[in-house]
């Protein structure tokens, strides 16, 4: 091959390569699915392909449960010098932390062959309300019926909501666990009758939230890991009340091995024996003396936490509970009002108890610590009872944290006036 021909061929090839590179660059730059980003660190240009949009669709209500936000409660954090965080369980599809438990109970029963969807199987449970609501919703979502037994002295919103959700509701007198007509015992008996009867379709399944191992496991597998992740694995105290005991036990069993220095603190309402169970190893409260109780189960207007018997789910984590804080009805009502006034957070009675205990824990630990608690459900389920006594927020009175922590002594009404000088409907006191 002679020299002029070789040079011409090389020149032509170079031109073609240049044209090809130019057209390719123009194509990439004009494409809507690509973005040109200069990489200054390498002093040259690079091309990055933008990811295609991905779908985020939940397959039914069940897949919406969990992964609730962890909220910094600004007022309590600023006033204590600690970071007080609330796990916003009131944002669950069923409106409470009990969604996690209800789903776990149903799935475990299905796996064991105790429940079959769309077969006429019915789930029976004894509850003060929130677990019943969660079960009623999930029963409809998964092809079951629900029958809920509850004391008749709970807020009317809960029983009304259960009926709107298609659940059968049996209201029974408040009674101790030794009474065969106590709400838990009543649910167990009805489940047995259903299964034994040839005239009733399907089977009866007693969920047994107080003793069923799946209760605390629901929080061990979801709530605890979520808190650990959301806190960036940095947490000094976990505060929660206990009704069945599943939340505090499940979270403690997950968090303690990973954070050995973590303080787990029980928040307990009046009349409950759990405070003494943690502090002194005995299950007794002075208000349980014969002739001193206003009602059979726990002497408080707080619903959802507090109990006077040992349950499997509480005992599953009791040894991991380091301390306990007693919270009065007056303190709980004052805290509920304070959270609305300062943060716009509208919660129920058990959440208010948790927040009082979280504040006392933060003060005891000192500034610079991080405390997490559970915001169990919304105040919307507590209007006719707890919030009816707490009163409305407003009236020009600016509450202080001392008003909350000393509410038991002050018994202040909604405008900062001593309760005996206000209208009964506006009192803090019971």
Buried (B, 14 or more C-beta within 10 A) or exposed (E): EEEEEEEEEEEEEEEEEEEEEEEEEEEBEEEEEBEEEEEEEEEEEEBEEEEEEEEEEEEEBBEBBBEBBBBBBEBBBBBBEBBBBBBBBBBBBBBBBBBBBBBBBBBBBBEEEBBBEEEEBBBBBBBBBBBBBBBBBBBBBBEBBBBBBBBEBBBEBBBEBBEEBEBBBBEBEBBEBEBEEBBBBBBBBBBEEBBEEEEEEBBBBBBBBBEBBBBBBBBBBBBBBBBBEBBEEEBBBBBBBBBBBBBBBBBBBBBBEEBEEBBBBBBBBBBBBBBBBBBEEEBEBEBBEEEEBEEBBBBBBBBBBBBBBBBBBBEBBBEBBBBBBBBBBBBBBBBBBBBBBBBEBBBBBBBBBBBBBBBBBBBEBEEEBBBBBBBBBBBBBBBEBBBEBBBEBEEEBEBEBEBBBBBBEBBBBBEBBEBEEBEEEBBBBB
